[in-house]
Amino acid sequence: MRVLIDSNVLVSAIVFDANELKVIFDCMRKGHALVISEHIEEEVLRTMLSKFPEHAKMLHEFLDLGSFETVSKVKYLADIGKHDFVRDKHDRHLLACAINAKCTIIVTGDKDMLVLKSYQGVEIINAKEAIKSL
């Protein structure tokens, strides 16, 4: 499986020992590909620097250890506009990236995304649901 990890899940996995970290470990143990977009990497770094500066330097090491695949903006940027039905325009890149990267699941805590439940074969679930289905 290819699993897109949203920024809020990634921050929680790094900063807190909770379900989000378990999702990432479960994916690694089971051989699922962990995927993020360039947008997600940038957002996580900004959030870490402003809210959790003591953890910010761990971000890239965490991504490397987890063998995260970072999808370049070039691959999905042109498709973001196709997802204008997503209420928060800042979340539209998630669908564009997930579809482009052939992900089967998006793990997110974002309510604007979770209400969709699925889109074009991509299941959209929170960390607790991911633990059950991975």
PyMOL commands that place a pseudoatom at each C-alpha (Angstrom):
pseudoatom trace, name=CA, resn=MET, resi=1, chain=A, elem=C, hetatm=0, pos=[0.000, 0.000, 0.000]
pseudoatom trace, name=CA, resn=ARG, resi=2, chain=A, elem=C, hetatm=0, pos=[1.025, 3.584, -0.564]
pseudoatom trace, name=CA, resn=VAL, resi=3, chain=A, elem=C, hetatm=0, pos=[-0.002, 5.802, 2.360]
pseudoatom trace, name=CA, resn=LEU, resi=4, chain=A, elem=C, hetatm=0, pos=[0.027, 9.610, 2.218]
pseudoatom trace, name=CA, resn=ILE, resi=5, chain=A, elem=C, hetatm=0, pos=[0.695, 11.046, 5.680]
pseudoatom trace, name=CA, resn=ASP, resi=6, chain=A, elem=C, hetatm=0, pos=[-0.758, 14.537, 6.234]
pseudoatom trace, name=CA, resn=SER, resi=7, chain=A, elem=C, hetatm=0, pos=[1.189, 17.238, 8.065]
pseudoatom trace, name=CA, resn=ASN, resi=8, chain=A, elem=C, hetatm=0, pos=[-0.889, 17.086, 11.262]
pseudoatom trace, name=CA, resn=VAL, resi=9, chain=A, elem=C, hetatm=0, pos=[-0.268, 13.349, 11.528]
pseudoatom trace, name=CA, resn=LEU, resi=10, chain=A, elem=C, hetatm=0, pos=[3.449, 13.765, 10.900]
pseudoatom trace, name=CA, resn=VAL, resi=11, chain=A, elem=C, hetatm=0, pos=[3.815, 16.515, 13.535]
pseudoatom trace, name=CA, resn=SER, resi=12, chain=A, elem=C, hetatm=0, pos=[1.927, 14.413, 16.091]
pseudoatom trace, name=CA, resn=ALA, resi=13, chain=A, elem=C, hetatm=0, pos=[4.062, 11.375, 15.287]
pseudoatom trace, name=CA, resn=ILE, resi=14, chain=A, elem=C, hetatm=0, pos=[7.270, 13.302, 15.900]
pseudoatom trace, name=CA, resn=VAL, resi=15, chain=A, elem=C, hetatm=0, pos=[6.203, 15.334, 18.939]
pseudoatom trace, name=CA, resn=PHE, resi=16, chain=A, elem=C, hetatm=0, pos=[3.767, 13.030, 20.746]
pseudoatom trace, name=CA, resn=ASP, resi=17, chain=A, elem=C, hetatm=0, pos=[3.852, 9.289, 21.344]
pseudoatom trace, name=CA, resn=ALA, resi=18, chain=A, elem=C, hetatm=0, pos=[0.337, 8.535, 20.120]
pseudoatom trace, name=CA, resn=ASN, resi=19, chain=A, elem=C, hetatm=0, pos=[-1.706, 6.807, 17.431]
pseudoatom trace, name=CA, resn=GLU, resi=20, chain=A, elem=C, hetatm=0, pos=[-0.005, 8.795, 14.666]
pseudoatom trace, name=CA, resn=LEU, resi=21, chain=A, elem=C, hetatm=0, pos=[3.397, 7.314, 15.511]
pseudoatom trace, name=CA, resn=LYS, resi=22, chain=A, elem=C, hetatm=0, pos=[1.846, 3.840, 15.678]
pseudoatom trace, name=CA, resn=VAL, resi=23, chain=A, elem=C, hetatm=0, pos=[0.448, 4.337, 12.149]
pseudoatom trace, name=CA, resn=ILE, resi=24, chain=A, elem=C, hetatm=0, pos=[3.902, 5.150, 10.821]
pseudoatom trace, name=CA, resn=PHE, resi=25, chain=A, elem=C, hetatm=0, pos=[5.504, 2.190, 12.612]
pseudoatom trace, name=CA, resn=ASP, resi=26, chain=A, elem=C, hetatm=0, pos=[2.746, -0.135, 11.394]
pseudoatom trace, name=CA, resn=CYS, resi=27, chain=A, elem=C, hetatm=0, pos=[3.311, 1.044, 7.811]
pseudoatom trace, name=CA, resn=MET, resi=28, chain=A, elem=C, hetatm=0, pos=[7.046, 0.475, 8.136]
pseudoatom trace, name=CA, resn=ARG, resi=29, chain=A, elem=C, hetatm=0, pos=[6.634, -2.993, 9.686]
pseudoatom trace, name=CA, resn=LYS, resi=30, chain=A, elem=C, hetatm=0, pos=[4.206, -4.095, 6.989]
pseudoatom trace, name=CA, resn=GLY, resi=31, chain=A, elem=C, hetatm=0, pos=[6.236, -2.689, 4.099]
pseudoatom trace, name=CA, resn=HIS, resi=32, chain=A, elem=C, hetatm=0, pos=[3.773, 0.031, 3.094]
pseudoatom trace, name=CA, resn=ALA, resi=33, chain=A, elem=C, hetatm=0, pos=[5.240, 3.065, 1.336]
pseudoatom trace, name=CA, resn=LEU, resi=34, chain=A, elem=C, hetatm=0, pos=[5.085, 6.284, 3.370]
pseudoatom trace, name=CA, resn=VAL, resi=35, chain=A, elem=C, hetatm=0, pos=[4.439, 9.291, 1.130]
pseudoatom trace, name=CA, resn=ILE, resi=36, chain=A, elem=C, hetatm=0, pos=[4.382, 13.049, 1.729]
pseudoatom trace, name=CA, resn=SER, resi=37, chain=A, elem=C, hetatm=0, pos=[4.237, 16.009, -0.620]
pseudoatom trace, name=CA, resn=GLU, resi=38, chain=A, elem=C, hetatm=0, pos=[6.674, 18.897, -0.751]
pseudoatom trace, name=CA, resn=HIS, resi=39, chain=A, elem=C, hetatm=0, pos=[3.817, 21.010, 0.645]
pseudoatom trace, name=CA, resn=ILE, resi=40, chain=A, elem=C, hetatm=0, pos=[3.544, 18.703, 3.655]
pseudoatom trace, name=CA, resn=GLU, resi=41, chain=A, elem=C, hetatm=0, pos=[7.279, 18.747, 4.327]
pseudoatom trace, name=CA, resn=GLU, resi=42, chain=A, elem=C, hetatm=0, pos=[7.329, 22.559, 4.207]
pseudoatom trace, name=CA, resn=GLU, resi=43, chain=A, elem=C, hetatm=0, pos=[4.251, 22.873, 6.433]
pseudoatom trace, name=CA, resn=VAL, resi=44, chain=A, elem=C, hetatm=0, pos=[5.628, 20.444, 9.013]
pseudoatom trace, name=CA, resn=LEU, resi=45, chain=A, elem=C, hetatm=0, pos=[8.938, 22.294, 9.154]
pseudoatom trace, name=CA, resn=ARG, resi=46, chain=A, elem=C, hetatm=0, pos=[7.160, 25.657, 9.634]
pseudoatom trace, name=CA, resn=THR, resi=47, chain=A, elem=C, hetatm=0, pos=[4.946, 24.207, 12.362]
pseudoatom trace, name=CA, resn=MET, resi=48, chain=A, elem=C, hetatm=0, pos=[7.840, 22.546, 14.140]
pseudoatom trace, name=CA, resn=LEU, resi=49, chain=A, elem=C, hetatm=0, pos=[9.970, 25.693, 14.059]
pseudoatom trace, name=CA, resn=SER, resi=50, chain=A, elem=C, hetatm=0, pos=[7.172, 27.875, 15.431]
pseudoatom trace, name=CA, resn=LYS, resi=51, chain=A, elem=C, hetatm=0, pos=[5.470, 25.531, 17.914]
pseudoatom trace, name=CA, resn=PHE, resi=52, chain=A, elem=C, hetatm=0, pos=[7.978, 22.785, 18.722]
pseudoatom trace, name=CA, resn=PRO, resi=53, chain=A, elem=C, hetatm=0, pos=[11.443, 24.200, 18.002]
pseudoatom trace, name=CA, resn=GLU, resi=54, chain=A, elem=C, hetatm=0, pos=[13.105, 21.617, 20.242]
pseudoatom trace, name=CA, resn=HIS, resi=55, chain=A, elem=C, hetatm=0, pos=[11.857, 18.882, 17.864]
pseudoatom trace, name=CA, resn=ALA, resi=56, chain=A, elem=C, hetatm=0, pos=[12.406, 20.700, 14.553]
pseudoatom trace, name=CA, resn=LYS, resi=57, chain=A, elem=C, hetatm=0, pos=[15.878, 19.316, 13.943]
pseudoatom trace, name=CA, resn=MET, resi=58, chain=A, elem=C, hetatm=0, pos=[14.468, 15.768, 14.149]
pseudoatom trace, name=CA, resn=LEU, resi=59, chain=A, elem=C, hetatm=0, pos=[12.190, 16.197, 11.121]
pseudoatom trace, name=CA, resn=HIS, resi=60, chain=A, elem=C, hetatm=0, pos=[14.578, 15.233, 8.348]
pseudoatom trace, name=CA, resn=GLU, resi=61, chain=A, elem=C, hetatm=0, pos=[16.134, 12.424, 10.358]
pseudoatom trace, name=CA, resn=PHE, resi=62, chain=A, elem=C, hetatm=0, pos=[12.630, 11.074, 11.051]
pseudoatom trace, name=CA, resn=LEU, resi=63, chain=A, elem=C, hetatm=0, pos=[11.759, 11.261, 7.339]
pseudoatom trace, name=CA, resn=ASP, resi=64, chain=A, elem=C, hetatm=0, pos=[14.988, 9.506, 6.411]
pseudoatom trace, name=CA, resn=LEU, resi=65, chain=A, elem=C, hetatm=0, pos=[14.583, 6.750, 9.015]
pseudoatom trace, name=CA, resn=GLY, resi=66, chain=A, elem=C, hetatm=0, pos=[11.002, 6.163, 7.891]
pseudoatom trace, name=CA, resn=SER, resi=67, chain=A, elem=C, hetatm=0, pos=[12.089, 6.088, 4.230]
pseudoatom trace, name=CA, resn=PHE, resi=68, chain=A, elem=C, hetatm=0, pos=[9.398, 8.627, 3.367]
pseudoatom trace, name=CA, resn=GLU, resi=69, chain=A, elem=C, hetatm=0, pos=[8.952, 9.356, -0.320]
pseudoatom trace, name=CA, resn=THR, resi=70, chain=A, elem=C, hetatm=0, pos=[8.568, 13.092, -0.934]
pseudoatom trace, name=CA, resn=VAL, resi=71, chain=A, elem=C, hetatm=0, pos=[6.571, 13.876, -4.062]
pseudoatom trace, name=CA, resn=SER, resi=72, chain=A, elem=C, hetatm=0, pos=[7.817, 16.947, -5.899]
pseudoatom trace, name=CA, resn=LYS, resi=73, chain=A, elem=C, hetatm=0, pos=[5.373, 19.829, -6.413]
pseudoatom trace, name=CA, resn=VAL, resi=74, chain=A, elem=C, hetatm=0, pos=[6.117, 19.644, -10.127]
pseudoatom trace, name=CA, resn=LYS, resi=75, chain=A, elem=C, hetatm=0, pos=[4.294, 16.297, -10.285]
pseudoatom trace, name=CA, resn=TYR, resi=76, chain=A, elem=C, hetatm=0, pos=[0.981, 17.484, -8.782]
pseudoatom trace, name=CA, resn=LEU, resi=77, chain=A, elem=C, hetatm=0, pos=[0.855, 21.294, -8.839]
pseudoatom trace, name=CA, resn=ALA, resi=78, chain=A, elem=C, hetatm=0, pos=[-1.097, 21.513, -12.120]
pseudoatom trace, name=CA, resn=ASP, resi=79, chain=A, elem=C, hetatm=0, pos=[-3.795, 19.190, -10.713]
pseudoatom trace, name=CA, resn=ILE, resi=80, chain=A, elem=C, hetatm=0, pos=[-4.561, 21.110, -7.499]
pseudoatom trace, name=CA, resn=GLY, resi=81, chain=A, elem=C, hetatm=0, pos=[-7.266, 23.197, -9.216]
pseudoatom trace, name=CA, resn=LYS, resi=82, chain=A, elem=C, hetatm=0, pos=[-9.196, 20.031, -10.114]
pseudoatom trace, name=CA, resn=HIS, resi=83, chain=A, elem=C, hetatm=0, pos=[-10.029, 19.600, -6.444]
pseudoatom trace, name=CA, resn=ASP, resi=84, chain=A, elem=C, hetatm=0, pos=[-11.792, 22.915, -5.831]
pseudoatom trace, name=CA, resn=PHE, resi=85, chain=A, elem=C, hetatm=0, pos=[-14.647, 21.111, -4.050]
pseudoatom trace, name=CA, resn=VAL, resi=86, chain=A, elem=C, hetatm=0, pos=[-12.390, 20.765, -0.989]
pseudoatom trace, name=CA, resn=ARG, resi=87, chain=A, elem=C, hetatm=0, pos=[-13.469, 23.587, 1.331]
pseudoatom trace, name=CA, resn=ASP, resi=88, chain=A, elem=C, hetatm=0, pos=[-9.992, 24.551, 2.513]
pseudoatom trace, name=CA, resn=LYS, resi=89, chain=A, elem=C, hetatm=0, pos=[-7.922, 25.423, -0.553]
pseudoatom trace, name=CA, resn=HIS, resi=90, chain=A, elem=C, hetatm=0, pos=[-4.746, 24.618, 1.395]
pseudoatom trace, name=CA, resn=ASP, resi=91, chain=A, elem=C, hetatm=0, pos=[-5.817, 20.955, 1.580]
pseudoatom trace, name=CA, resn=ARG, resi=92, chain=A, elem=C, hetatm=0, pos=[-6.372, 20.467, -2.143]
pseudoatom trace, name=CA, resn=HIS, resi=93, chain=A, elem=C, hetatm=0, pos=[-2.773, 19.463, -2.744]
pseudoatom trace, name=CA, resn=LEU, resi=94, chain=A, elem=C, hetatm=0, pos=[-3.387, 16.330, -0.648]
pseudoatom trace, name=CA, resn=LEU, resi=95, chain=A, elem=C, hetatm=0, pos=[-5.756, 14.865, -3.222]
pseudoatom trace, name=CA, resn=ALA, resi=96, chain=A, elem=C, hetatm=0, pos=[-3.632, 15.990, -6.159]
pseudoatom trace, name=CA, resn=CYS, resi=97, chain=A, elem=C, hetatm=0, pos=[-0.521, 14.438, -4.633]
pseudoatom trace, name=CA, resn=ALA, resi=98, chain=A, elem=C, hetatm=0, pos=[-2.228, 11.220, -3.485]
pseudoatom trace, name=CA, resn=ILE, resi=99, chain=A, elem=C, hetatm=0, pos=[-3.725, 10.578, -6.906]
pseudoatom trace, name=CA, resn=ASN, resi=100, chain=A, elem=C, hetatm=0, pos=[-0.496, 11.432, -8.717]
pseudoatom trace, name=CA, resn=ALA, resi=101, chain=A, elem=C, hetatm=0, pos=[1.564, 9.221, -6.389]
pseudoatom trace, name=CA, resn=LYS, resi=102, chain=A, elem=C, hetatm=0, pos=[-0.959, 6.367, -6.676]
pseudoatom trace, name=CA, resn=CYS, resi=103, chain=A, elem=C, hetatm=0, pos=[-1.666, 6.303, -2.950]
pseudoatom trace, name=CA, resn=THR, resi=104, chain=A, elem=C, hetatm=0, pos=[-4.470, 4.122, -1.641]
pseudoatom trace, name=CA, resn=ILE, resi=105, chain=A, elem=C, hetatm=0, pos=[-4.890, 5.916, 1.695]
pseudoatom trace, name=CA, resn=ILE, resi=106, chain=A, elem=C, hetatm=0, pos=[-4.541, 9.432, 3.088]
pseudoatom trace, name=CA, resn=VAL, resi=107, chain=A, elem=C, hetatm=0, pos=[-4.098, 9.527, 6.871]
pseudoatom trace, name=CA, resn=THR, resi=108, chain=A, elem=C, hetatm=0, pos=[-5.150, 12.910, 8.226]
pseudoatom trace, name=CA, resn=GLY, resi=109, chain=A, elem=C, hetatm=0, pos=[-6.712, 14.597, 11.216]
pseudoatom trace, name=CA, resn=ASP, resi=110, chain=A, elem=C, hetatm=0, pos=[-8.171, 17.363, 9.047]
pseudoatom trace, name=CA, resn=LYS, resi=111, chain=A, elem=C, hetatm=0, pos=[-11.975, 17.464, 9.257]
pseudoatom trace, name=CA, resn=ASP, resi=112, chain=A, elem=C, hetatm=0, pos=[-12.312, 19.066, 5.814]
pseudoatom trace, name=CA, resn=MET, resi=113, chain=A, elem=C, hetatm=0, pos=[-10.592, 16.036, 4.329]
pseudoatom trace, name=CA, resn=LEU, resi=114, chain=A, elem=C, hetatm=0, pos=[-12.151, 13.374, 6.567]
pseudoatom trace, name=CA, resn=VAL, resi=115, chain=A, elem=C, hetatm=0, pos=[-15.705, 14.307, 5.523]
pseudoatom trace, name=CA, resn=LEU, resi=116, chain=A, elem=C, hetatm=0, pos=[-14.840, 13.156, 1.997]
pseudoatom trace, name=CA, resn=LYS, resi=117, chain=A, elem=C, hetatm=0, pos=[-14.149, 9.579, 3.254]
pseudoatom trace, name=CA, resn=SER, resi=118, chain=A, elem=C, hetatm=0, pos=[-12.756, 8.623, -0.162]
pseudoatom trace, name=CA, resn=TYR, resi=119, chain=A, elem=C, hetatm=0, pos=[-12.094, 10.104, -3.563]
pseudoatom trace, name=CA, resn=GLN, resi=120, chain=A, elem=C, hetatm=0, pos=[-11.126, 8.379, -6.812]
pseudoatom trace, name=CA, resn=GLY, resi=121, chain=A, elem=C, hetatm=0, pos=[-10.144, 5.205, -5.016]
pseudoatom trace, name=CA, resn=VAL, resi=122, chain=A, elem=C, hetatm=0, pos=[-8.177, 6.949, -2.262]
pseudoatom trace, name=CA, resn=GLU, resi=123, chain=A, elem=C, hetatm=0, pos=[-9.510, 6.226, 1.231]
pseudoatom trace, name=CA, resn=ILE, resi=124, chain=A, elem=C, hetatm=0, pos=[-9.315, 9.220, 3.612]
pseudoatom trace, name=CA, resn=ILE, resi=125, chain=A, elem=C, hetatm=0, pos=[-9.072, 8.175, 7.252]
pseudoatom trace, name=CA, resn=ASN, resi=126, chain=A, elem=C, hetatm=0, pos=[-7.779, 9.313, 10.639]
pseudoatom trace, name=CA, resn=ALA, resi=127, chain=A, elem=C, hetatm=0, pos=[-5.002, 7.640, 12.618]
pseudoatom trace, name=CA, resn=LYS, resi=128, chain=A, elem=C, hetatm=0, pos=[-7.320, 5.435, 14.713]
pseudoatom trace, name=CA, resn=GLU, resi=129, chain=A, elem=C, hetatm=0, pos=[-9.011, 4.109, 11.578]
pseudoatom trace, name=CA, resn=ALA, resi=130, chain=A, elem=C, hetatm=0, pos=[-5.628, 3.578, 9.938]
pseudoatom trace, name=CA, resn=ILE, resi=131, chain=A, elem=C, hetatm=0, pos=[-4.447, 1.422, 12.835]
pseudoatom trace, name=CA, resn=LYS, resi=132, chain=A, elem=C, hetatm=0, pos=[-7.464, -0.844, 12.308]
pseudoatom trace, name=CA, resn=SER, resi=133, chain=A, elem=C, hetatm=0, pos=[-7.181, -1.075, 8.517]
pseudoatom trace, name=CA, resn=LEU, resi=134, chain=A, elem=C, hetatm=0, pos=[-3.424, -1.295, 8.027]
for i in range(1, 134): cmd.bond("trace and resi %d" % i, "trace and resi %d" % (i + 1))
show_as sticks, trace
zoom trace
